[in-house]
Amino acid sequence: MVGLLRPILWPLRRWVSTVKPVDGRLPKTAVRRRLARRLADAIDRAVAMGLWDHADRIAKTAAPMAPDCPRLVEPLARLRLAQGDPETALRLIETCQTPPASLRLLRATCLLFLGRRTDANLDLYRWSSRASAPLDARLLLGLLERGVDDSTAIRTLRRNLRHLEDARTLQALVLIGAKRRRAEQTETWAGRLRACCSAGGDEQAAITDLMLRSLGMTGLRADAAPTTEQVNALAMELITFEPAIPTLTEAQRRRPHLPTARLLARAVELALPDLSDGPAALHALARLSIILGDQNSALGFAERGLAENPMSAALALLVEELTGPMPPDPVSVVASVRRQAA
């Protein structure tokens, strides 16, 4: 134990030795706060690495500090819940007078593990009625209501969509619609889910595609067109923060996701008149066109950019790349080699 805690405690000893407080209570409070933060981080690291015995030993040392250090409560409660002890996790959470949103959600999870579904439902219902409630609170409440009262579940989940399209909420609505055999309603939610995921990451898109196909529905189409609202919103953001354009373009070059590349290209083209560096934006559009398989548009954007900035080496190289000889067809090369060998 001493060996495990030495890296945590040693900086604290050195720090305490250099402090010269005016108020005698200040160093003790500051030390406890700093130690609590280090212990909480140590528990999280040990759990992430699968070192459950180490995490448990640190937790036993940290537990007496938890009532006075809210920073320790959440990692301790998560650890106990993962170890199959929701009762201890709940006791720890209830020592916190003003729990943050993440801890309150963890409390609802503990109640469910303990079979106290009604208590969890009531707390989530009261919480979800507030505008400040997180999306996860209404999502969990909607999932609890699903099967008991689907209409109430739908109303709860739709509140999450008042200001933004949340993929997880839309997924839940699609599942409820499919369960109720409401084909038209389900396809409406699925359409919104497809549009939402067309601008999301590859992982989210893959999960959504798998879910829709498992329900016998059309998955995400590689040629799905972004909505006008999505294009307008992204264009405004790019005008506000123009340096993001080359970064986003490079990300697509490294890991292409055609719906996202299509959305980005349309947004950059829409924002082009209001951008300060037109040649750089045209270079991005040329690169995005290559990703989308449109060589003619790529050349057009590159030549426009080079005309605006003849000194751009990047655009000159891109024009040369696009106008150079086409690489030989691999099938033709193989056939030629075989003929020569024969």
C-alpha positions as CSV (number, residue, x, y, z in Angstrom):
1,M,0.0,0.0,0.0
2,V,2.7,2.4,0.9
3,G,4.5,1.7,-2.4
4,L,1.3,2.4,-4.3
5,L,0.5,5.6,-2.6
6,R,4.1,7.0,-2.5
7,P,3.8,8.8,-5.9
8,I,0.6,10.4,-4.7
9,L,1.7,11.4,-1.3
10,W,5.3,12.5,-2.0
11,P,4.4,15.7,-4.0
12,L,2.0,16.6,-1.2
13,R,4.7,16.4,1.5
14,R,6.9,18.6,-0.5
15,W,4.1,21.1,-1.1
16,V,3.1,21.2,2.5
17,S,6.6,21.9,3.6
18,T,6.8,25.1,1.5
19,V,3.4,26.5,2.5
20,K,3.4,29.3,5.1
21,P,-0.3,29.9,5.9
22,V,-1.9,32.9,7.6
23,D,-5.0,30.9,8.5
24,G,-4.0,27.6,10.2
25,R,-7.0,25.8,8.7
26,L,-6.2,26.6,5.1
27,P,-3.4,24.2,4.5
28,K,-5.3,21.3,5.9
29,T,-8.3,22.0,3.7
30,A,-6.2,22.6,0.6
31,V,-4.1,19.4,1.2
32,R,-7.3,17.3,1.7
33,R,-8.8,18.7,-1.5
34,R,-5.6,18.1,-3.5
35,L,-5.2,14.6,-2.0
36,A,-8.8,13.8,-2.8
37,R,-8.3,14.8,-6.4
38,R,-5.2,12.6,-6.7
39,L,-6.9,9.6,-5.1
40,A,-9.9,10.0,-7.4
41,D,-7.6,10.1,-10.5
42,A,-5.7,7.1,-9.2
43,I,-8.9,5.1,-8.8
44,D,-10.0,6.0,-12.3
45,R,-6.6,5.1,-13.8
46,A,-6.5,1.7,-12.0
47,V,-10.1,0.8,-13.2
48,A,-9.3,1.9,-16.8
49,M,-6.2,-0.4,-16.7
50,G,-8.2,-3.3,-15.2
51,L,-6.1,-3.2,-11.9
52,W,-9.1,-3.9,-9.7
53,D,-7.2,-5.0,-6.6
54,H,-5.1,-1.7,-6.7
55,A,-8.3,0.3,-7.3
56,D,-9.9,-1.4,-4.3
57,R,-6.9,-0.7,-2.0
58,I,-6.9,2.9,-3.0
59,A,-10.7,3.1,-2.5
60,K,-10.4,1.7,1.1
61,T,-7.9,4.4,1.9
62,A,-10.0,7.1,0.3
63,A,-13.4,6.1,1.7
64,P,-13.1,7.9,5.1
65,M,-12.4,11.2,3.2
66,A,-15.5,10.9,0.9
67,P,-18.1,12.6,3.2
68,D,-15.9,15.8,3.2
69,C,-14.6,15.5,-0.4
70,P,-17.4,15.3,-3.1
71,R,-14.6,14.8,-5.7
72,L,-14.0,11.3,-4.3
73,V,-17.7,10.2,-4.2
74,E,-18.2,9.5,-7.9
75,P,-15.2,7.3,-8.6
76,L,-15.8,5.4,-5.4
77,A,-19.4,4.9,-6.2
78,R,-18.7,3.8,-9.8
79,L,-16.1,1.3,-8.5
80,R,-18.5,-0.2,-6.0
81,L,-21.3,-0.5,-8.6
82,A,-18.9,-2.2,-11.0
83,Q,-18.0,-4.6,-8.3
84,G,-21.6,-5.5,-7.9
85,D,-22.3,-3.6,-4.7
86,P,-25.0,-1.0,-5.6
87,E,-26.0,-0.6,-2.0
88,T,-22.6,0.7,-0.9
89,A,-22.5,2.9,-4.0
90,L,-25.8,4.4,-3.1
91,R,-24.7,5.1,0.5
92,L,-21.7,6.9,-0.8
93,I,-23.7,9.0,-3.3
94,E,-26.2,10.0,-0.6
95,T,-23.4,11.5,1.5
96,C,-23.1,14.2,-1.2
97,Q,-25.4,17.2,-0.3
98,T,-25.4,18.7,-3.8
99,P,-24.6,16.0,-6.3
100,P,-23.7,17.0,-9.9
101,A,-25.7,15.7,-12.8
102,S,-23.4,12.7,-13.4
103,L,-23.7,11.6,-9.8
104,R,-27.5,12.0,-9.8
105,L,-27.7,9.7,-12.9
106,L,-25.5,7.2,-11.1
107,R,-27.8,7.3,-8.2
108,A,-30.8,6.4,-10.5
109,T,-28.7,3.5,-11.8
110,C,-28.0,2.2,-8.3
111,L,-31.7,2.4,-7.5
112,L,-32.5,0.3,-10.6
113,F,-29.9,-2.3,-9.6
114,L,-31.5,-2.5,-6.2
115,G,-34.9,-3.1,-7.7
116,R,-36.2,0.4,-6.6
117,R,-37.6,1.2,-10.0
118,T,-40.4,3.5,-8.7
119,D,-38.0,5.6,-6.7
120,A,-35.7,6.0,-9.7
121,N,-38.6,6.8,-11.9
122,L,-40.0,9.5,-9.6
123,D,-36.6,11.2,-9.1
124,L,-36.0,11.2,-12.9
125,Y,-39.5,12.5,-13.5
126,R,-39.1,15.5,-11.1
127,W,-35.6,16.2,-12.5
128,S,-36.6,15.9,-16.2
129,S,-39.4,18.5,-15.8
130,R,-36.6,21.2,-15.4
131,A,-35.2,22.9,-18.4
132,S,-31.7,22.4,-16.9
133,A,-32.0,18.6,-16.8
134,P,-29.4,16.9,-19.1
135,L,-30.5,14.8,-22.1
136,D,-29.4,11.6,-20.4
137,A,-32.0,12.1,-17.6
138,R,-34.9,12.3,-20.1
139,L,-33.4,9.5,-22.2
140,L,-33.2,7.2,-19.1
141,L,-36.7,8.1,-18.0
142,G,-38.1,7.5,-21.5
143,L,-36.5,4.1,-21.6
144,L,-38.0,3.2,-18.2
145,E,-41.4,4.4,-19.4
146,R,-41.1,2.3,-22.6
147,G,-43.3,-0.7,-22.4
148,V,-45.3,0.7,-19.5
149,D,-46.7,3.7,-21.3
150,D,-45.2,4.2,-24.7
151,S,-47.1,7.5,-25.3
152,T,-45.6,9.0,-22.2
153,A,-42.2,7.7,-23.2
154,I,-42.5,9.4,-26.6
155,R,-43.5,12.7,-25.0
156,T,-40.5,12.5,-22.6
157,L,-38.1,11.8,-25.4
158,R,-39.4,14.4,-27.7
159,R,-38.5,17.1,-25.1
160,N,-34.9,16.3,-25.9
161,L,-35.4,17.3,-29.5
162,R,-36.7,20.8,-28.9
163,H,-33.4,22.5,-29.5
164,L,-31.2,19.9,-31.2
165,E,-31.3,16.5,-32.9
166,D,-29.9,13.9,-30.4
167,A,-29.0,10.6,-32.1
168,R,-29.5,8.5,-29.0
169,T,-33.0,10.0,-28.4
170,L,-33.9,9.4,-32.0
171,Q,-32.7,5.8,-31.8
172,A,-35.0,5.2,-28.8
173,L,-37.9,6.7,-30.6
174,V,-37.3,4.5,-33.7
175,L,-37.2,1.4,-31.4
176,I,-40.5,2.5,-29.7
177,G,-42.1,3.1,-33.1
178,A,-41.0,-0.3,-34.4
179,K,-42.3,-2.0,-31.2
180,R,-45.7,-0.3,-31.7
181,R,-45.8,-1.3,-35.4
182,R,-46.3,2.3,-36.4
183,A,-44.5,2.1,-39.8
184,E,-45.1,5.7,-40.9
185,Q,-44.1,7.2,-37.5
186,T,-41.0,4.9,-37.3
187,E,-39.8,5.9,-40.8
188,T,-40.2,9.6,-39.8
189,W,-37.9,9.1,-36.8
190,A,-35.6,7.0,-38.9
191,G,-35.3,9.7,-41.5
192,R,-34.4,12.3,-38.8
193,L,-31.9,9.8,-37.4
194,R,-30.2,9.3,-40.8
195,A,-29.9,13.0,-41.3
196,C,-28.5,13.5,-37.8
197,C,-25.9,10.7,-38.2
198,S,-24.9,11.9,-41.7
199,A,-22.8,14.6,-39.9
200,G,-21.7,12.4,-37.0
201,G,-18.6,10.2,-36.5
202,D,-18.0,6.9,-38.2
203,E,-18.7,4.9,-35.0
204,Q,-22.1,6.5,-34.4
205,A,-23.0,6.1,-38.1
206,A,-22.0,2.4,-38.0
207,I,-24.2,1.7,-34.9
208,T,-27.1,3.5,-36.4
209,D,-26.8,1.6,-39.7
210,L,-26.7,-1.7,-37.9
211,M,-29.7,-0.9,-35.8
212,L,-31.8,0.3,-38.8
213,R,-30.9,-2.8,-40.9
214,S,-31.6,-5.1,-37.9
215,L,-35.2,-3.6,-37.9
216,G,-35.6,-4.4,-41.6
217,M,-35.2,-0.7,-42.6
218,T,-32.9,1.0,-45.0
219,G,-29.6,1.9,-43.4
220,L,-27.5,5.0,-43.9
221,R,-26.9,5.6,-47.6
222,A,-23.4,6.6,-48.7
223,D,-25.0,9.1,-51.1
224,A,-27.3,10.7,-48.5
225,A,-27.6,14.4,-49.1
226,P,-27.2,16.8,-46.1
227,T,-30.1,18.9,-45.2
228,T,-30.3,22.6,-46.0
229,E,-30.4,23.3,-42.3
230,Q,-27.2,21.3,-41.7
231,V,-25.3,23.1,-44.5
232,N,-26.4,26.5,-43.4
233,A,-25.5,25.9,-39.7
234,L,-22.0,24.5,-40.6
235,A,-21.4,27.3,-43.1
236,M,-22.0,29.9,-40.3
237,E,-19.6,28.1,-38.0
238,L,-16.9,27.9,-40.6
239,I,-17.2,31.7,-41.3
240,T,-16.9,32.3,-37.6
241,F,-13.9,30.0,-37.3
242,E,-12.2,29.7,-40.7
243,P,-9.0,27.9,-39.5
244,A,-11.2,24.8,-38.9
245,I,-11.6,24.2,-42.7
246,P,-8.1,22.7,-43.4
247,T,-8.2,20.7,-40.2
248,L,-11.6,19.2,-41.0
249,T,-10.6,18.5,-44.6
250,E,-7.4,16.7,-43.5
251,A,-9.5,14.6,-41.1
252,Q,-11.6,13.5,-44.0
253,R,-8.6,12.7,-46.1
254,R,-7.2,10.5,-43.4
255,R,-10.6,8.8,-42.5
256,P,-13.1,9.5,-45.2
257,H,-16.8,9.5,-44.3
258,L,-18.7,10.4,-47.5
259,P,-21.8,12.0,-45.9
260,T,-19.6,14.2,-43.7
261,A,-17.3,15.1,-46.6
262,R,-20.4,16.0,-48.7
263,L,-21.8,18.2,-45.9
264,L,-18.4,19.9,-45.4
265,A,-17.9,20.5,-49.1
266,R,-21.4,22.1,-49.5
267,A,-20.9,24.2,-46.4
268,V,-17.4,25.5,-47.5
269,E,-18.8,26.4,-50.9
270,L,-21.7,28.2,-49.4
271,A,-19.4,30.1,-47.0
272,L,-16.8,30.9,-49.7
273,P,-17.9,34.5,-50.5
274,D,-17.5,35.4,-46.8
275,L,-14.2,33.7,-46.2
276,S,-11.0,35.8,-45.9
277,D,-8.7,33.2,-47.5
278,G,-10.5,32.1,-50.7
279,P,-7.6,30.1,-52.2
280,A,-7.2,28.0,-49.0
281,A,-11.0,27.3,-49.1
282,L,-10.8,26.4,-52.8
283,H,-7.9,24.0,-52.0
284,A,-10.1,22.4,-49.3
285,L,-13.0,22.1,-51.8
286,A,-10.7,20.4,-54.4
287,R,-9.5,17.9,-51.8
288,L,-13.0,17.2,-50.7
289,S,-14.1,16.7,-54.3
290,I,-11.3,14.1,-54.8
291,I,-12.6,12.2,-51.7
292,L,-16.1,12.3,-53.2
293,G,-14.7,11.0,-56.5
294,D,-15.4,14.1,-58.5
295,Q,-12.1,14.8,-60.3
296,N,-13.6,17.4,-62.7
297,S,-14.9,19.6,-59.8
298,A,-11.6,19.1,-58.0
299,L,-9.6,20.4,-60.9
300,G,-12.0,23.3,-61.3
301,F,-11.6,24.4,-57.7
302,A,-7.8,23.9,-57.8
303,E,-7.5,26.1,-60.9
304,R,-9.7,28.8,-59.5
305,G,-7.6,28.8,-56.4
306,L,-4.4,29.0,-58.3
307,A,-5.7,31.9,-60.4
308,E,-6.4,33.8,-57.2
309,N,-3.1,33.0,-55.7
310,P,-0.5,32.0,-58.3
311,M,2.2,31.7,-55.6
312,S,0.4,28.8,-53.9
313,A,2.7,25.8,-54.1
314,A,0.0,23.5,-52.6
315,L,-2.5,24.5,-55.4
316,A,0.1,24.2,-58.1
317,L,1.0,20.7,-57.0
318,L,-2.6,19.8,-56.8
319,V,-3.3,21.1,-60.4
320,E,-0.3,19.1,-61.6
321,E,-1.5,16.0,-59.8
322,L,-5.0,16.3,-61.3
323,T,-3.8,17.1,-64.9
324,G,-1.0,14.5,-65.0
325,P,-1.2,11.2,-66.7
326,M,-3.7,8.8,-65.3
327,P,-2.2,5.8,-63.4
328,P,-2.4,2.5,-65.3
329,D,-5.3,0.3,-64.6
330,P,-4.2,-2.6,-62.3
331,V,-6.2,-5.1,-64.3
332,S,-4.5,-4.1,-67.5
333,V,-1.1,-4.2,-65.9
334,V,-1.7,-7.8,-64.6
335,A,-3.0,-8.9,-68.0
336,S,0.0,-7.4,-69.8
337,V,2.4,-9.2,-67.4
338,R,0.7,-12.5,-68.0
339,R,0.9,-12.0,-71.8
340,Q,4.6,-11.3,-71.6
341,A,5.2,-14.3,-69.3
342,A,3.3,-16.6,-71.7
